[in-house]
Amino acid sequence: MEPRPRSFYVLAAFFGLFLLFLYGPTITIAILSFQGPAGGLTFPMNGMSLYWFFDLFQEQAVGDIWGSFRRSFALGFMVMVSTVVVSVMGGLAFRHRFAGSTILFYVIITALVIPSILVSLGVGLLFSQSGLEVHWATSGFGAQLTWTLPFGLLIMFAVFNRFDGSFEEAARDLGATPWQVLRHVVIPIIGPSLIGVALFGFTLSYDEFARTLLTAGSYNTLPLEIFGMTTNVTTPVLYALGTLTTLFSFLMIAAFLLLAWISTRRKARKGSDAGKGMV
């Protein structure tokens, strides 16, 4: 076996430092959240316990942790569904050239390069000046869609760019209506990609701060609530909250990956059954 070149170890060390920089803060917060009742916000740790995790479920003197979590979850679900539906419709529309398609594409992508705080300020002003209530479910919802929709559309553009249209032609030749083609041919094929778009939509919404800052109104989402707690909470309960929200994010990612795996397996099984039927 030939010895590895020196460059391998240099790049491996650089990659290790990158991982430490990426996950080090999260790991530090997780460790500090397990301090004892007399624990503080910095090292060295003062005991080991689950005290601060239990304290999260007690009535808090400051902050509305669970209310903000419910709002973030509801908003994330709304954004997820809207992102998937609009992204699929946009991907289908952009399969063919139409008047103004190029301009519309650049308008959509522009939302990604505009500073998030300016989007939040603009949407908040638009609602307030129009006499509409600034609320997380209306203005906050709209502001977050300017962030999630471009990502969803870009994914759908890539998916449909590789899509084999012969499947649709075969279905139409067999007498399928446009709706049947979409439901029984297109959607099953792009199903795993839709799960990816849904994951993007939910996670980008769940942890979005800047675009929600001036559009959430009187009720905070979880990122805003955590930011507010950093100014007046001086116990590791804040770290316990960060650890639980991180675990929740990983659980959501795992759930979406499981759905993608099930969808892929089901599609492979259908293809195998169809092949057996032709033999």
Secondary structure by P-SEA (a helix, b strand, c coil): cccccaaaaaaaaaaaaaaaaacaaaaaaaaaaacccccccccccccccaaaaaaaaccccccaaaaaaaaaaaaaaaaaaaaaaaaaaaaaaacccccaaaaaaaaaaaaaaccaaaaaaaaaaaaaaacccccccaaaaaaaaaccaaaaaaaaaaaaaaccaaaaaaaaaacccaaaaaaccccccaaaaaaaaaaaaaaaaacccccccccccccccaaaaaaaaaaccccaaaaaaaaaaaaaaaaaaaaaaaaaaaaaaaaaaaaaaaaaaac
